[in-house]
């Protein structure tokens, strides 16, 4: 008799998860809900620490996000996404030309609803192909969370975006880039863990290139600066 409450709980949990897994929403609606919390965002600046798989020494970078635009600054220069009409980099040092993660990884955030839908489509993600997946959460009260999976569940490296059901947080991104179709995979982690950040902003990113860990990124703090349009225009190297 003592086991009955536990058995009842897990039966209800199984039934609830079955109902959740049986109901799927259109991909555009899922993206609209994901972008809703930041649609009026004035932009955000972040100080982050980056640990590369190819180097033992971490580096710091400043990242500015506004309206789907991204500026990333390091000691070797700056990059802007989409590419600045003036210059795509403010530095010509060898270090600035090393392979780097695609800036689109950050550009998903602060997009307008229409911009997010367009960007996801540009990444080759079939937003009409919606399925459901489970995200294990061993440290949470429930053993898993439900994710909406946008994109076909096909061969390895098929472009996909996973969005958490109920909280609508972006959680996983996979896409192909360049003429060689390099496969990038990103996990967005730690949403809601820092009081100085909006709950939709991940505090940790794990980036993989062709199945190998490429970078681990951690937010150190929020930069309390106004985000202006001038942040996203770079001058050629040597221009005052």
C-alpha positions in Angstrom: 0.0 0.0 0.0 2.9 2.4 0.7 4.0 2.2 -2.9 0.7 3.3 -4.3 1.3 7.1 -4.2 4.6 6.7 -6.0 3.1 4.5 -8.6 0.2 6.9 -9.1 2.6 9.8 -9.5 4.7 8.1 -12.2 1.5 6.9 -14.0 0.3 10.5 -14.1 3.7 11.7 -15.2 3.7 9.1 -18.0 0.2 10.1 -19.1 1.1 13.8 -19.0 4.2 13.3 -21.1 2.2 11.2 -23.6 -0.3 14.0 -24.0 2.5 16.6 -24.4 4.3 14.4 -27.0 1.1 14.0 -28.9 0.5 17.7 -29.4 2.6 19.7 -31.9 2.4 23.3 -32.8 3.3 24.9 -36.2 6.9 25.9 -36.5 6.3 29.6 -37.1 4.2 29.8 -34.0 6.9 28.2 -31.9 9.4 30.8 -33.3 7.0 33.6 -32.6 6.7 32.5 -29.0 10.5 32.2 -28.7 11.1 35.8 -29.9 8.2 37.4 -28.0 10.2 38.1 -24.8 12.9 40.2 -26.5 10.8 41.9 -29.2 11.1 45.3 -27.5 14.7 44.8 -26.2 16.9 47.9 -26.6 19.9 45.5 -27.0 22.3 43.9 -24.6 26.0 43.9 -24.0 27.9 40.9 -22.4 31.4 40.3 -21.2 32.2 36.6 -21.8 35.0 34.2 -21.2 35.9 31.8 -24.0 37.8 28.6 -23.6 38.9 27.1 -26.9 39.6 23.4 -27.4 42.9 24.5 -29.2 44.2 26.6 -26.4 44.6 26.3 -22.6 44.4 30.1 -22.0 40.9 31.6 -21.9 40.2 34.9 -23.7 37.6 37.5 -22.9 35.3 39.0 -25.5 32.7 41.8 -25.4 29.5 41.0 -27.3 26.8 43.5 -28.3 23.4 42.3 -29.6 20.6 44.4 -31.0 17.9 43.7 -33.5 19.6 40.5 -34.7 22.9 42.2 -35.2 26.1 41.1 -33.4 29.4 42.7 -32.6 32.1 40.6 -31.0 35.3 42.4 -29.8 38.5 40.7 -28.6 42.0 41.8 -28.2 42.7 40.9 -31.8 39.9 43.0 -33.3 36.2 43.0 -33.9 33.6 41.3 -36.1 30.1 42.3 -37.0 27.2 40.1 -38.2 25.7 40.7 -40.7 28.9 41.9 -42.3 29.6 45.6 -42.0 29.2 47.6 -45.2 32.6 49.2 -44.3 34.7 46.3 -43.2 34.1 42.8 -41.9 37.0 43.1 -39.5 38.8 45.9 -37.7 42.1 44.0 -37.4 44.4 42.3 -39.9 46.6 40.5 -37.3 47.1 36.8 -37.9 45.1 35.9 -34.7 42.0 37.7 -36.1 42.1 35.4 -39.1 42.0 32.2 -37.1 38.8 30.0 -37.5 36.0 31.2 -35.3 32.5 30.2 -34.6 29.9 31.6 -36.9 28.4 34.8 -35.5 24.9 33.5 -36.4 25.1 31.5 -33.2 24.5 34.7 -31.3 22.4 36.4 -34.0 19.4 34.3 -33.2 18.8 36.4 -30.1 17.2 39.9 -30.2 15.9 39.2 -33.7 12.4 40.5 -34.6 9.9 37.7 -35.0 10.0 38.0 -38.7 13.8 38.2 -38.6 14.1 35.1 -36.5 11.9 33.1 -38.9 13.8 34.3 -41.9 17.2 33.5 -40.3 16.1 30.0 -39.3 15.0 29.4 -42.8 18.3 30.8 -44.2 20.1 28.2 -42.0 18.3 25.5 -44.0 16.0 24.5 -41.1 12.7 23.1 -42.4 10.3 24.9 -39.9 7.3 23.0 -41.2 8.9 19.8 -39.9 8.1 19.9 -36.2 8.6 17.0 -33.8 9.1 16.6 -30.1 12.1 15.5 -28.1 13.1 15.1 -24.5 15.8 17.0 -22.8 17.2 15.0 -19.7 17.3 17.2 -16.6 18.7 14.9 -13.8 19.1 17.8 -11.3 15.6 19.1 -11.8 12.3 18.1 -10.1 11.2 16.3 -13.3 13.5 13.9 -15.2 13.2 15.7 -18.5 11.8 18.7 -20.3 9.9 18.6 -23.6 11.5 20.3 -26.7 10.0 21.4 -30.0 12.4 20.2 -32.7 12.3 22.3 -35.8 13.8 20.6 -38.9 13.7 17.1 -40.3 15.1 14.3 -38.3 17.3 13.0 -41.1 20.9 12.2 -41.7 23.7 13.4 -39.4 24.1 17.2 -39.4 20.6 17.9 -40.6 19.9 21.6 -39.7 17.7 21.8 -36.6 16.6 24.2 -33.8 15.3 22.9 -30.5 13.1 25.2 -28.4 12.0 24.4 -24.9 8.2 23.8 -24.5 6.5 26.0 -21.9 9.5 28.4 -21.3 10.2 28.8 -25.1 14.0 29.1 -24.6 16.3 28.3 -27.5 18.3 25.2 -26.4 20.0 23.6 -29.3 21.1 24.7 -32.8 22.6 22.6 -35.6 23.4 23.8 -39.1 25.9 23.4 -42.0 28.2 26.2 -43.1 30.5 27.0 -46.1 31.2 25.2 -49.3 32.4 22.1 -47.3 29.2 22.0 -45.3 30.9 22.1 -42.0 28.5 20.9 -39.3 28.1 23.2 -36.2 26.2 22.2 -33.1 25.5 24.5 -30.2 23.9 24.0 -26.8 22.4 27.0 -25.0 22.5 26.5 -21.3 21.9 28.3 -18.0 18.9 30.4 -18.9 17.5 32.2 -15.9 20.6 31.6 -13.7 21.8 35.2 -13.5 19.6 38.0 -12.1 21.4 40.6 -14.2 20.3 38.9 -17.4 16.9 38.4 -19.0 15.7 34.8 -18.5 15.9 34.0 -22.2 19.6 34.8 -22.4 21.8 31.7 -22.0 24.7 32.1 -19.6 26.8 29.2 -21.1 27.3 28.0 -24.7 28.9 24.8 -25.7 30.0 24.9 -29.4 31.0 21.9 -31.5 32.5 21.7 -34.9 32.2 18.5 -36.8 31.4 16.7 -33.6 34.5 18.0 -31.7 34.3 20.6 -29.0 35.3 23.9 -30.4 34.6 26.5 -27.6 33.0 26.8 -24.2 31.6 30.3 -23.6 30.5 31.6 -20.2 28.9 35.0 -19.5 31.0 36.9 -16.8 28.6 39.9 -16.5 26.3 42.2 -18.3 27.8 45.4 -19.7 25.7 48.3 -18.6 26.1 50.4 -21.7 23.5 51.7 -24.2 23.6 49.7 -27.5 23.8 52.1 -30.4 23.6 51.6 -34.1 27.2 52.8 -34.3 28.3 49.6 -32.5 27.6 47.7 -35.7 29.6 49.7 -38.2 33.3 49.0 -38.3 36.0 51.2 -39.8 38.9 49.8 -41.8 42.1 49.1 -39.9 44.1 52.2 -39.2 41.1 54.6 -39.6 40.9 57.0 -36.6 
